[in-house]
Amino acid sequence: MNNEKPCEGMASSSTTTVPMNRKEFYNDLINGNLVDEDDSDDDYNPDEDDAMIDDSEGYESNEDEYQQLQKKNKKKFYRKGEDHWNTQKPIIHDMVGGNDIHDFDIRVSTEFIKSLKLNHKKQYSLDVGAGIGRLSQYLLKDYKVRDLVDRSSLFLSAAKKAMPENTHGSYIESSLENLIAHPELLGNHYQMIWIQYVLMYLLDDDLVNLLEILGQHLTEDGVLVIRESCCPSSHRLLFDEEDSSTTRSDGEW
């Protein structure tokens, strides 16, 4: 689904919540307020691009189908998501939906972390829905122990090969819905938990349950960051039947 707009991101811990509007953050980044002017990305124009992707004409919400699956057929919902990812290759191109956004994505997320002005020891991080580990490798590299969780053994194998040889951490093969049932798979308490573009593959109840479990695995000064796309407010949510992804609106979040 390409009908997405920047959503309000949130970094939270047991003691603080820091809301941040991603559109404003991108504007600051591109306009050079957060990085050197030479580092700005000329290919991204927030005003033009956001106007384009906010256009919901021609998209069906499929909300009724989503609600039916949530009530009566969870297995079908999760099977479609699994089938989709089984067709993807363990390469960055497929991990980011076929878009050439990896470098820009890492830079934006890095600047976001800097803006939080964290004051915790960078000991343990958890990459949720890690895929081939591109975020653990490039974004969370300052953490001494980096745990990755993903449903795909193929992706985790690629992640293990890509990480530097001296990297410490566990490669946890588990779907997110299975992680809810088996939280003991997470052996550490983390200073950083990063969740990016994977909560769309969870039904509402399971999403809430997962966040509650992950919150229990934060250190006292730990931070949990969520990056997700949001659909325009003209829809409550947009459900893609092909891969069982749910793009929620700001209000739905």
ZIVEN-V356117 format. One record per pair of residues at least 24 apart in sequence whose ideal C-beta (glycine too) atoms are under 10 Angstrom apart, sorted by the first residue. I is the first residue (numbers start at 1). J is the second residue. D is the distance in whole Angstrom. If there is no record, write none. Layout:
i j d
I J D
I J D
//
This chain:
i j d
1 59 8
1 97 9
1 200 9
1 229 8
1 231 8
1 238 6
1 239 9
1 240 5
1 242 9
1 243 9
1 245 6
1 246 9
1 247 6
2 52 9
2 53 7
2 59 9
2 97 9
2 99 9
2 229 10
2 247 10
3 53 7
3 54 8
3 55 8
3 56 6
3 57 9
3 58 8
3 59 5
3 229 9
3 231 6
3 232 7
3 235 9
3 238 6
3 240 10
3 247 7
4 53 6
4 54 9
4 197 10
4 200 10
4 228 9
4 229 4
4 230 7
4 231 6
4 232 9
4 238 8
4 247 6
5 49 9
5 50 6
5 51 10
5 52 10
5 53 5
5 54 5
5 55 10
5 56 9
5 229 7
5 230 6
5 231 7
5 232 6
5 233 9
5 247 9
5 249 9
5 250 9
6 46 8
6 49 9
6 50 7
6 53 9
6 54 10
6 227 10
6 229 8
6 230 7
7 226 9
7 227 8
7 228 6
7 229 6
7 230 3
7 231 9
7 247 9
7 248 8
7 249 9
7 250 6
7 253 7
8 226 10
8 228 10
8 230 8
8 250 6
8 253 8
9 109 9
9 112 7
9 196 10
9 225 7
9 226 7
9 227 6
9 228 8
9 230 10
10 224 9
10 225 8
10 226 6
10 227 9
10 228 10
10 253 9
11 112 8
11 113 8
11 115 9
11 116 6
11 118 9
11 192 10
11 194 10
11 223 5
11 224 7
11 225 5
11 226 8
11 227 10
12 193 10
12 211 9
12 215 8
12 218 9
12 222 9
12 223 7
12 224 5
12 225 8
12 226 8
13 116 10
13 118 9
13 120 9
13 191 9
13 192 10
13 193 10
13 215 9
13 218 6
13 219 8
13 220 8
13 221 7
13 222 5
13 223 5
13 224 7
13 225 10
14 215 7
14 216 10
14 218 6
14 219 8
14 220 6
14 221 8
14 222 7
14 223 10
14 224 10
15 220 7
15 221 7
15 222 9
15 223 10
16 116 9
16 221 9
16 223 8
18 112 10
18 115 8
18 116 6
18 117 9
18 223 8
18 225 10
20 112 7
20 115 7
20 116 9
20 225 10
21 250 10
22 46 10
22 108 8
22 112 9
22 227 8
22 228 10
22 229 9
22 230 9
23 47 10
23 50 6
25 108 7
25 111 8
25 112 6
25 115 8
26 50 9
26 104 10
26 108 7
26 111 10
26 112 10
28 111 8
28 115 9
29 104 9
29 107 8
29 108 6
29 111 6
29 112 9
29 115 10
30 104 10
30 108 9
33 111 10
34 107 10
34 108 9
34 110 10
34 111 5
34 112 9
34 114 8
34 115 7
35 107 7
35 108 10
35 110 9
35 111 6
35 114 10
39 107 7
39 111 9
40 107 10
41 101 10
41 103 8
41 104 5
41 107 8
41 108 9
43 100 9
43 101 10
43 104 8
44 101 9
44 104 7
44 108 9
53 229 9
53 231 10
53 232 9
54 231 9
54 232 5
54 233 9
54 234 9
55 232 8
55 234 10
56 231 7
56 232 5
56 233 9
56 234 5
56 235 6
56 238 8
57 234 9
59 231 8
59 232 9
59 234 10
59 235 8
59 238 6
59 240 10
59 247 10
60 235 9
60 238 8
60 239 9
60 240 10
60 241 9
61 231 8
61 234 9
61 235 5
61 236 7
61 237 7
61 238 6
61 239 7
61 247 10
62 235 10
62 237 9
62 238 7
62 239 4
62 240 7
62 241 6
62 246 9
63 235 8
63 236 6
63 237 6
63 238 8
63 239 6
63 246 9
63 252 10
64 239 9
65 239 6
65 240 10
65 241 6
65 244 10
66 203 8
66 204 9
66 236 10
66 237 7
66 238 9
66 239 4
66 240 10
66 241 9
66 244 9
66 246 6
67 203 10
67 204 10
67 237 10
67 239 9
69 203 7
69 239 8
69 241 9
69 244 8
69 246 10
70 203 5
70 204 7
70 205 7
70 206 9
70 239 10
70 246 9
71 203 10
74 177 8
74 203 6
74 205 9
74 206 8
76 244 8
77 177 9
77 201 9
77 202 9
77 203 6
77 206 10
77 239 10
77 241 10
77 244 5
77 246 9
78 151 10
78 175 7
78 176 9
78 177 6
78 178 9
78 201 8
78 202 9
78 203 8
78 206 9
78 244 7
79 244 8
80 201 9
80 240 9
80 241 7
80 242 7
80 243 6
80 244 4
80 245 9
81 151 9
81 175 9
81 176 10
81 177 9
81 198 10
81 200 9
81 201 5
81 202 9
81 240 10
81 242 10
81 243 6
81 244 4
81 245 7
81 246 10
82 151 7
82 152 9
82 175 7
82 201 9
82 243 10
82 244 9
83 242 9
83 243 8
83 244 9
84 201 9
84 240 9
84 242 7
84 243 4
84 244 7
84 245 8
85 129 10
85 131 9
85 150 9
85 151 7
85 152 6
85 154 9
85 155 8
85 175 10
85 201 9
85 243 8
86 151 9
86 152 8
86 154 9
87 243 9
88 131 9
88 132 10
88 152 9
88 154 9
88 155 8
88 243 10
89 132 9
89 154 9
89 155 10
89 158 9
90 131 8
90 132 5
90 133 10
90 152 8
90 154 6
90 155 5
90 156 9
90 157 8
90 158 4
90 159 8
90 161 9
90 162 9
91 131 10
91 132 7
91 134 10
91 158 8
92 131 9
92 132 7
92 134 6
92 138 10
92 162 10
94 131 9
94 132 9
94 155 10
95 130 10
95 131 5
95 132 6
95 133 9
95 134 6
95 135 9
95 155 8
95 158 10
95 197 9
96 131 9
96 134 8
96 196 10
96 197 8
97 197 8
102 134 7
102 135 10
102 138 8
103 138 9
105 134 9
105 135 9
105 138 9
105 139 9
105 196 9
105 197 10
105 227 9
106 134 8
106 135 8
106 137 9
106 138 5
106 139 6
107 138 10
107 139 10
108 227 9
109 135 8
109 138 9
109 139 5
109 140 9
109 194 8
109 196 8
109 225 8
109 227 7
110 138 8
110 139 6
110 140 10
110 141 10
112 139 10
112 225 8
112 227 9
113 139 8
113 140 9
113 142 9
113 192 8
113 194 9
113 223 9
113 225 8
116 223 7
116 225 8
118 191 8
118 192 8
118 221 8
118 222 10
118 223 6
119 221 7
120 190 10
120 191 5
120 192 8
120 219 7
120 220 9
120 221 4
120 222 7
120 223 8
121 191 6
121 219 9
121 221 8
122 191 6
122 192 7
123 188 9
123 189 9
123 190 8
123 191 6
123 192 9
123 219 8
124 168 10
124 169 8
124 187 10
124 188 5
124 189 7
124 190 5
124 191 6
124 192 8
124 193 9
124 217 9
124 218 10
124 219 8
124 222 9
125 169 8
125 188 9
125 190 6
125 191 7
125 192 4
125 193 7
125 194 7
125 222 10
125 223 10
126 169 9
126 170 9
126 172 9
126 186 7
126 188 7
126 189 10
126 190 5
126 191 9
126 192 7
126 193 5
126 194 7
126 195 9
126 214 8
126 217 7
126 218 9
126 222 10
126 224 9
127 159 9
127 169 9
127 172 10
127 190 10
127 192 9
127 193 8
127 194 6
127 195 9
127 196 8
128 172 10
128 176 7
128 179 8
128 186 10
128 193 6
128 194 7
128 195 4
128 196 8
128 198 6
128 199 9
128 210 8
128 214 7
128 224 9
128 225 10
128 226 9
129 155 10
129 175 9
129 176 7
129 179 10
129 194 9
129 195 7
129 196 7
129 197 7
129 198 3
129 199 8
129 200 10
129 201 8
129 202 10
130 155 7
130 156 7
130 159 6
130 171 8
130 172 9
130 194 9
130 195 10
130 196 9
130 198 9
131 155 5
131 156 9
131 158 8
131 159 7
131 196 9
131 197 9
131 198 9
132 156 8
132 157 9
132 158 4
132 159 5
132 160 9
132 161 9
132 162 6
132 163 10
133 158 7
133 159 3
133 160 8
133 161 9
133 162 6
133 163 6
133 167 9
133 169 9
133 171 8
134 158 10
134 159 8
134 162 8
134 196 10
135 159 10
135 194 6
135 195 10
135 196 6
135 227 9
136 162 9
136 163 7
136 167 8
136 169 8
136 171 10
136 194 8
137 162 6
137 163 6
137 164 8
137 167 8
138 162 10
139 192 10
139 194 7
139 196 9
139 225 10
140 169 10
140 192 6
140 194 6
141 167 9
142 192 9
143 167 10
143 168 10
143 169 9
143 190 9
143 191 7
143 192 6
143 194 10
144 168 6
144 169 9
144 191 10
145 169 5
145 170 8
145 188 7
145 190 9
145 191 10
146 170 9
146 171 10
146 190 10
146 192 9
146 194 10
147 171 8
147 172 6
147 185 10
147 186 7
147 187 8
147 188 6
147 190 8
147 193 9
147 217 10
148 172 7
148 173 10
149 173 8
149 174 6
149 175 9
149 176 8
149 178 10
149 179 6
149 185 7
149 186 8
149 198 10
150 174 8
150 175 9
150 176 9
150 198 9
151 175 4
151 176 8
151 177 9
151 178 8
151 179 9
151 198 10
151 201 9
175 201 9
175 202 10
176 201 7
176 202 6
176 206 7
176 207 9
176 209 10
176 210 6
176 213 10
176 214 10
177 201 9
177 202 7
177 203 8
177 206 5
177 207 10
177 209 9
177 210 8
179 206 10
179 209 10
179 210 7
179 213 7
179 214 9
180 205 9
180 206 6
180 207 10
180 208 10
180 209 5
180 210 5
180 212 9
180 213 6
180 214 10
181 206 10
181 209 9
181 213 10
182 213 10
183 209 10
183 210 9
183 212 10
183 213 5
183 214 9
183 216 7
183 217 8
186 213 8
186 214 8
186 216 9
186 217 5
187 217 9
188 217 7
188 219 9
189 216 9
189 217 5
189 218 7
189 219 5
189 220 9
189 222 7
190 214 8
190 217 6
190 218 6
190 219 7
190 222 6
190 223 9
190 224 8
191 218 8
191 219 5
191 220 10
191 221 7
191 222 5
191 223 7
192 218 9
192 219 9
192 222 7
192 223 6
192 224 8
192 225 7
193 217 7
193 218 6
193 222 7
193 223 7
193 224 4
193 225 7
193 226 9
194 223 9
194 224 8
194 225 5
194 226 9
194 227 8
195 224 7
195 225 7
195 226 5
195 227 7
195 228 8
196 225 8
196 226 8
196 227 4
196 228 8
197 226 10
197 227 6
197 228 6
197 229 7
197 245 9
198 226 10
198 227 9
198 228 8
198 245 10
199 226 7
199 227 9
199 228 6
199 245 10
199 246 9
199 248 9
199 253 9
200 228 6
200 229 7
200 237 10
200 238 10
200 239 10
200 240 9
200 243 9
200 244 9
200 245 5
200 246 5
200 247 6
200 248 8
201 243 8
201 244 6
201 245 6
201 246 8
202 244 10
202 245 10
202 246 8
203 244 9
203 246 8
204 237 9
204 246 8
204 248 9
204 252 9
207 246 9
207 248 9
207 253 10
226 253 9
228 253 8
//
